């Protein structure tokens, strides 16, 4: 599991393609498609987060895309 501040970044082992992550926190949840292997991450859906929060999460995910894509591949195989 990865973290962005107090938020959890999760790849569920029983999830579906395309490669994506769930970002969960007390305020809400957002799902970002990773666009592996090089990104950029793109918001697919968000519940509860304010726009500035989503923008901050997306900016942080840009740095994590290579690591998250490698993790997705280790769990699921192809992107």
VOMAR-446630 format. One record per residue: residue in three letters; z, x, y of N, C-alpha, C, O in turn. Coordinates in steps of 0.02 Angstrom, whole numbers, padded with zeros to 5 digits, always signed. Atoms other than C-alpha are relative to their C-alpha. Example, Ala and Ser with C-alpha at 12.3 -4.5 7.8 and 13.67 -1.06 7.14 Angstrom:
BEGIN
ALA+00000+00045-00059+00390+00615-00225+00000+00045+00060+00033+00097+00059;SER-00003-00042-00059+00357+00684-00053+00037-00039+00055+00045-00014+00110;
//
This chain:
BEGIN
UNK+00000+00043-00059+00000+00000+00000+00000+00045+00062+00031+00098+00063;UNK+00005-00035-00063-00040+00058+00175+00036-00041+00053+00048-00100+00044;UNK-00034+00035-00055+00046+00015+00339-00033+00019+00066-00055+00075+00077;UNK+00018-00010-00070-00008-00006+00519+00058-00027+00039+00067-00088+00045;UNK-00062+00022-00032+00152-00010+00617+00042-00037-00051+00055-00010-00105;UNK-00039+00040+00046+00255-00146+00535-00041-00045-00045-00013-00087-00081;UNK+00044+00043+00039+00104-00227+00452-00019+00032-00066-00029+00093-00070;UNK+00023-00024+00066+00056-00211+00268-00075-00008-00005-00102-00060+00014;UNK+00072+00002+00014-00124-00170+00224-00007+00000-00075+00013+00048-00109;UNK-00001+00011+00072-00158-00235+00049-00070-00008-00028-00112-00043+00001;UNK+00059+00013+00041-00299-00224-00077+00027-00031-00064+00061+00002-00103;UNK-00025+00035+00060-00263-00353-00212-00041+00021-00061-00102+00024-00058;UNK+00036-00023+00060-00307-00293-00388-00044-00054-00032-00091-00036-00067;UNK+00040+00053+00031-00378-00463-00439-00047-00033+00052-00068-00090+00043;UNK+00041+00028-00054-00483-00487-00280-00074+00010-00014-00093+00040-00064;UNK+00073+00003+00007-00672-00506-00258-00034+00046+00050-00003+00068+00099;UNK+00041-00037-00048-00810-00410-00173-00023-00047+00056-00023-00107+00046;UNK+00006-00070-00019-00858-00362-00041+00068+00032+00012+00119-00002+00018;UNK-00062-00037-00013-00728-00226-00013+00032-00024+00064+00000-00027+00117;UNK-00036+00024-00058-00596-00292+00105+00074+00012-00009+00098+00027-00063;UNK-00073-00007+00001-00412-00281+00150+00031-00061+00033+00001-00094+00076;UNK-00041+00051-00031-00279-00407+00193+00054+00036+00040+00088+00080+00014;UNK-00051-00030-00043-00167-00360+00339+00051-00055+00013+00035-00107+00042;UNK-00051+00052-00001-00003-00455+00331+00060+00022+00041+00082+00080+00037;UNK-00060-00012-00038+00143-00467+00449+00035-00066+00014+00010-00119-00005;UNK-00038+00060-00016+00272-00590+00512-00040-00047+00044-00031-00108+00041;UNK+00039+00040-00047+00149-00650+00645-00058-00036-00033-00079-00089-00010;UNK+00058+00031+00031+00007-00689+00525-00033+00045-00051-00003+00092-00077;UNK+00039-00038+00048-00128-00622+00412-00072+00003+00025-00098-00045+00054;UNK+00071-00009-00016-00303-00554+00441-00034+00033-00059-00003+00071-00096;UNK+00040-00031+00052-00441-00505+00322-00058+00036+00034-00093+00007+00076;UNK+00054-00040-00028-00562-00366+00365-00045+00025-00056-00021+00055-00104;UNK+00049-00032+00044-00721-00322+00270-00005+00073+00021-00008+00089+00080;UNK-00002-00072-00015-00724-00132+00256-00069+00030+00013-00074+00081+00046;UNK+00068-00028-00006-00914-00105+00250-00002+00071-00027-00026+00117+00007;UNK-00003-00066+00033-00888+00040+00130-00070+00027-00011-00118-00010-00021;UNK-00054-00049-00002-00910+00182+00123+00018+00024+00070+00069+00058+00078;UNK-00010-00030-00066-00921+00218+00310+00025-00047+00054+00037-00026+00111;UNK-00022+00047-00051-00866+00059+00399-00057-00020+00045-00115-00006+00029;UNK-00066+00015-00027-00842-00006+00526+00030-00062-00032-00006-00105-00057;UNK-00030+00062+00023-00715-00136+00473-00017-00058+00046-00023-00049+00107;UNK+00018+00059-00039-00760-00312+00529+00047-00057-00018+00058-00070-00077;UNK-00045+00057+00011-00641-00458+00550-00037-00056-00035-00090-00078-00012;UNK+00028+00058+00035-00678-00596+00425+00038-00063+00017+00008-00115+00029;UNK-00041+00058-00019-00532-00712+00463+00068+00024+00022+00091+00078+00003;UNK-00067-00017-00025-00365-00712+00551+00039-00064+00013+00013-00113+00039;UNK-00045+00056-00010-00218-00830+00555+00064+00026+00031+00101+00065+00000;UNK-00063-00016-00031-00076-00810+00678+00000+00060+00046+00041+00062+00093;UNK+00002-00058-00044-00121-00644+00758-00035-00017+00065-00082-00056+00066;UNK+00034+00007-00064-00166-00640+00942-00057+00050+00004-00057+00100-00032;UNK+00059-00043-00006-00330-00560+00995+00018+00073+00012-00011+00116-00020;UNK-00017-00071-00009-00248-00400+01061+00027+00032-00065+00015+00091-00078;UNK-00025-00026+00064-00159-00381+00893-00057+00014-00048-00058+00066-00081;UNK+00058-00010+00044-00322-00403+00797-00039+00061+00022-00061+00100-00020;UNK+00036-00058-00026-00406-00274+00909+00037+00065-00018+00005+00114-00036;UNK-00040-00059+00016-00263-00151+00880-00005+00016-00075-00012+00074-00094;UNK+00006-00009+00072-00271-00178+00691-00069+00028-00018-00074+00076-00057;UNK+00068-00023+00015-00460-00156+00688-00008+00073+00020-00038+00112-00018;UNK+00004-00070-00022-00447+00007+00787+00036+00047-00048+00012+00101-00063;UNK-00037-00041+00049-00317+00073+00665-00037+00005-00066-00036+00057-00099;UNK+00036+00000+00063-00422+00023+00515-00060+00048+00000-00078+00075-00051;UNK+00057-00046-00005-00569+00126+00579+00019+00068-00028-00020+00099-00064;UNK-00023-00065+00024-00467+00282+00543+00013+00000-00075+00008+00053-00107;UNK-00018+00005+00071-00420+00220+00369-00057-00018-00047-00048-00017-00107;UNK+00055+00024+00042-00591+00162+00308-00015+00046-00059-00019+00021-00115;UNK+00015-00041+00059-00629+00315+00199+00054-00004-00054+00038-00008-00114;UNK-00056+00004+00047-00457+00307+00117+00002-00069-00034+00011-00073-00094;UNK-00001+00068+00028-00463+00118+00095-00059-00012-00046-00051-00046-00097;UNK+00058+00008+00044-00639+00124+00022+00011+00037-00065-00009+00012-00118;UNK-00015-00037+00061-00584+00257-00102+00050-00039-00043+00043-00041-00104;UNK-00049+00040+00037-00436+00148-00151-00033-00062-00030-00020-00078-00088;UNK+00036+00058+00027-00547-00006-00169-00040+00020-00061-00039-00014-00113;UNK+00041-00024+00054-00665+00093-00279+00041+00017-00062+00021+00003-00118;UNK-00044-00016+00056-00521+00157-00387+00024-00062-00036+00032-00062-00097;UNK-00025+00062+00029-00461-00022-00415-00056-00042-00029-00051-00068-00084;UNK+00052+00049+00016-00625-00120-00421-00067+00031-00021-00111-00006-00044;UNK+00066-00029+00013-00766+00004-00448-00043-00005+00061-00023+00016+00115;UNK+00046+00005-00056-00915-00034-00338+00029-00041+00058+00075-00081+00050;UNK-00022+00034-00061-00892-00096-00161-00026-00070+00001-00012-00108+00048;
//
